């Protein structure tokens, strides 16, 4: 069984630090929709999604750029489905 660990998009994502892009406002609703798409893609590959409890709002959030720039949000805890 393939398992993908994911963590939902916290409201605090709007306060994250970007290290590879110029700072632009992050739309939390868009990020959440992209995350839902990401989870659906993992499920379509046969992964079982296990959602991890969100961290406190004060926790540092990382953003990683998608390889095709279409989905710039990706949880740092998301597992790749191989």
Rosetta blueprint (number, residue, H / E / L):
1 X L
2 X E
3 X E
4 X E
5 X E
6 X E
7 X E
8 X L
9 X L
10 X L
11 X H
12 X H
13 X H
14 X H
15 X H
16 X L
17 X L
18 X L
19 X L
20 X L
21 X L
22 X L
23 X L
24 X L
25 X L
26 X L
27 X L
28 X H
29 X H
30 X H
31 X H
32 X H
33 X H
34 X H
35 X H
36 X H
37 X H
38 X H
39 X H
40 X H
41 X H
42 X H
43 X H
44 X H
45 X L
46 X L
47 X E
48 X E
49 X E
50 X E
51 X E
52 X E
53 X L
54 X L
55 X L
56 X L
57 X L
58 X L
59 X L
60 X L
61 X L
62 X L
63 X L
64 X L
65 X L
66 X L
67 X L
68 X L
69 X L
70 X L
71 X L
72 X L
73 X L
74 X L
75 X L
76 X L
77 X L
78 X L
79 X L
80 X L
81 X L
82 X L
